[in-house]
């Protein structure tokens, strides 16, 4: 009988233990769920914070990249403008040099014509007689006039050459302007895809 009582007692203890376990289990599960939810909440917060930090880092990198691109574009535009200004200045100087040479040639022509007129007047006034006049006339048409015409033709050829040089330089300036515009267009096309 003692064994039966012990068995009944043991059965009652096991039953009570199971009841206690059944009572505690929902509490443990609820605590575990709360703990799990807390861990998930912390994980979400950590993930959210990491995403914010990553977004800020990307935004900072994008801002730095845009600033660098703007700096490079400014340098490129400055270089193109400097090259254009130098080309225009060189072309202007060349045109001014040609114009000055042309004006000097015209001044020499005018001076030569004035000198020829003065020489003729002095000769005519000094000779005074028909014989000397005839000799001066023969000399003038035999020597001075052909030389003067040859000199005039040479000066006119120099003027024509200067005009051709000016025309060539204008064409060269136009070609330079076209190359500069083409370079700007190519640089603009290269700069657009980088954005």
C-alpha positions as CSV (number, residue, x, y, z in Angstrom):
1,X,0.0,0.0,0.0
2,X,2.8,2.3,0.6
3,X,3.9,1.8,-2.9
4,X,0.5,2.7,-4.2
5,X,0.4,5.8,-2.1
6,X,3.8,6.6,-3.4
7,X,2.7,5.9,-7.0
8,X,-0.4,8.0,-6.5
9,X,1.7,10.7,-4.9
10,X,4.2,10.5,-7.7
11,X,1.3,10.6,-10.3
12,X,-0.1,13.7,-8.5
13,X,3.3,15.4,-8.5
14,X,3.7,14.6,-12.2
15,X,0.2,15.9,-12.9
16,X,0.9,19.1,-10.8
17,X,4.2,19.5,-12.6
18,X,2.5,19.2,-16.0
19,X,-0.1,21.7,-14.9
20,X,2.6,24.1,-13.7
21,X,4.4,23.5,-16.9
22,X,1.3,24.2,-19.0
23,X,0.6,27.3,-16.9
24,X,4.2,28.6,-17.3
25,X,4.6,27.7,-20.9
26,X,2.3,30.5,-22.2
27,X,4.1,33.0,-20.0
28,X,7.4,31.8,-21.3
29,X,6.1,31.9,-24.9
30,X,4.7,35.4,-24.4
31,X,8.1,36.5,-22.9
32,X,9.9,34.8,-25.8
33,X,7.6,36.5,-28.3
34,X,8.2,39.9,-26.6
35,X,11.9,39.3,-26.6
36,X,11.8,38.2,-30.2
37,X,9.7,41.3,-31.1
38,X,12.2,43.5,-29.2
39,X,15.1,41.9,-31.1
40,X,13.3,42.4,-34.4
41,X,12.6,46.0,-33.5
42,X,16.2,46.6,-32.7
43,X,17.2,44.9,-35.9
44,X,14.8,47.1,-37.9
45,X,16.1,50.2,-36.2
46,X,19.7,49.1,-36.9
47,X,18.8,48.4,-40.5
48,X,17.0,51.7,-40.8
49,X,20.0,53.6,-39.3
50,X,22.4,51.7,-41.6
51,X,20.3,52.6,-44.6
52,X,20.2,56.3,-43.5
53,X,24.0,56.3,-43.0
54,X,24.4,54.7,-46.4
55,X,22.1,57.2,-48.1
56,X,23.9,60.1,-46.4
57,X,27.3,58.6,-47.6
58,X,25.9,58.2,-51.2
59,X,24.5,61.8,-51.1
60,X,27.9,63.1,-49.9
61,X,29.7,61.1,-52.6
62,X,27.2,62.4,-55.3
63,X,27.7,66.0,-54.1
64,X,31.5,65.6,-54.2
65,X,31.3,64.0,-57.7
66,X,29.0,66.8,-59.0
67,X,31.4,69.4,-57.5
68,X,34.3,67.8,-59.2
69,X,32.5,67.6,-62.5
70,X,31.6,71.3,-62.2
71,X,35.2,72.2,-61.5
72,X,36.4,70.1,-64.5
73,X,33.8,71.7,-66.7
74,X,34.8,75.2,-65.5
75,X,38.5,74.4,-66.3
76,X,37.5,73.1,-69.8
77,X,35.4,76.2,-70.6
78,X,38.2,78.5,-69.4
79,X,40.7,76.6,-71.6
80,X,38.5,76.9,-74.6
81,X,37.8,80.6,-74.0
82,X,41.6,81.2,-73.5
83,X,42.4,79.4,-76.7
84,X,39.7,81.3,-78.6
85,X,40.9,84.6,-77.2
86,X,44.5,83.8,-78.1
87,X,43.5,82.8,-81.7
88,X,41.5,86.0,-82.1
89,X,44.3,88.2,-80.8
90,X,46.8,86.5,-83.0
91,X,44.6,86.9,-86.1
92,X,43.9,90.6,-85.2
93,X,47.7,91.2,-84.9
94,X,48.3,89.5,-88.2
95,X,45.6,91.6,-89.9
96,X,46.9,94.8,-88.4
97,X,50.4,93.9,-89.5
98,X,49.2,93.4,-93.1
99,X,47.1,96.6,-93.0
100,X,50.1,98.6,-91.8
101,X,52.3,97.1,-94.5
102,X,49.7,97.9,-97.1
103,X,49.4,101.5,-95.8
104,X,53.2,101.9,-95.9
105,X,53.3,100.6,-99.5
106,X,50.6,103.2,-100.5
107,X,52.5,106.0,-98.7
108,X,55.6,105.0,-100.6
109,X,53.7,105.1,-103.9
110,X,52.3,108.5,-103.2
111,X,55.7,109.8,-102.2
112,X,57.2,108.4,-105.3
113,X,54.6,110.0,-107.5
114,X,55.2,113.4,-105.8
115,X,58.9,113.0,-106.2
116,X,58.5,112.3,-109.9
117,X,56.3,115.4,-110.4
118,X,58.7,117.6,-108.5
119,X,61.7,116.2,-110.5
120,X,59.9,116.9,-113.8
121,X,59.0,120.5,-112.8
122,X,62.6,121.2,-111.6
123,X,64.0,119.8,-114.8
124,X,61.6,121.7,-117.0
125,X,62.3,125.0,-115.2
126,X,66.1,124.5,-115.2
127,X,66.5,123.5,-118.8
128,X,64.6,126.5,-120.3
129,X,65.6,125.9,-123.8
130,X,64.1,123.7,-126.5
131,X,67.2,121.7,-127.0
132,X,67.7,120.9,-123.4
133,X,64.0,120.2,-123.2
134,X,64.2,117.7,-126.1
135,X,67.1,116.0,-124.4
136,X,65.3,115.9,-121.1
137,X,62.2,114.7,-123.0
138,X,64.2,111.9,-124.6
139,X,65.9,110.9,-121.4
140,X,62.6,111.0,-119.5
141,X,60.9,108.7,-121.9
142,X,63.9,106.6,-122.5
143,X,64.9,105.9,-118.9
144,X,62.9,107.5,-116.1
145,X,59.4,106.5,-117.3
146,X,60.1,102.9,-118.0
147,X,61.9,102.6,-114.6
148,X,59.0,104.4,-112.9
149,X,56.5,102.1,-114.6
150,X,58.5,99.1,-113.6
151,X,58.8,100.3,-110.1
152,X,55.0,101.1,-110.1
153,X,54.3,97.6,-111.4
154,X,56.5,96.1,-108.7
155,X,54.8,98.2,-106.0
156,X,51.4,97.2,-107.4
157,X,52.4,93.6,-107.4
158,X,53.5,94.0,-103.8
159,X,50.1,95.5,-103.0
160,X,48.4,92.6,-104.7
161,X,50.5,90.2,-102.8
162,X,49.7,92.0,-99.6
163,X,46.0,91.8,-100.4
164,X,46.3,88.1,-101.2
165,X,48.1,87.6,-97.9
166,X,45.4,89.4,-96.1
167,X,42.8,87.3,-97.9
168,X,44.8,84.1,-96.9
169,X,44.9,85.2,-93.3
170,X,41.2,85.9,-93.3
171,X,40.6,82.4,-94.6
172,X,43.0,81.1,-92.0
173,X,41.2,83.0,-89.2
174,X,37.9,81.6,-90.5
175,X,39.4,78.1,-90.4
176,X,40.6,78.6,-86.9
177,X,37.2,79.9,-85.8
178,X,35.7,76.8,-87.4
179,X,38.2,74.5,-85.6
180,X,37.5,76.3,-82.3
181,X,33.7,75.9,-82.8
182,X,34.2,72.2,-83.7
183,X,36.4,71.7,-80.6
184,X,33.7,73.3,-78.5
185,X,31.0,71.1,-80.0
186,X,33.1,68.0,-79.5
187,X,33.9,69.0,-75.9
188,X,30.3,69.8,-75.3
189,X,29.3,66.4,-76.7
190,X,31.9,64.7,-74.5
191,X,30.8,66.6,-71.4
192,X,27.0,65.8,-71.9
193,X,27.3,61.9,-71.6
194,X,29.4,62.3,-68.4
195,X,26.4,64.0,-66.7
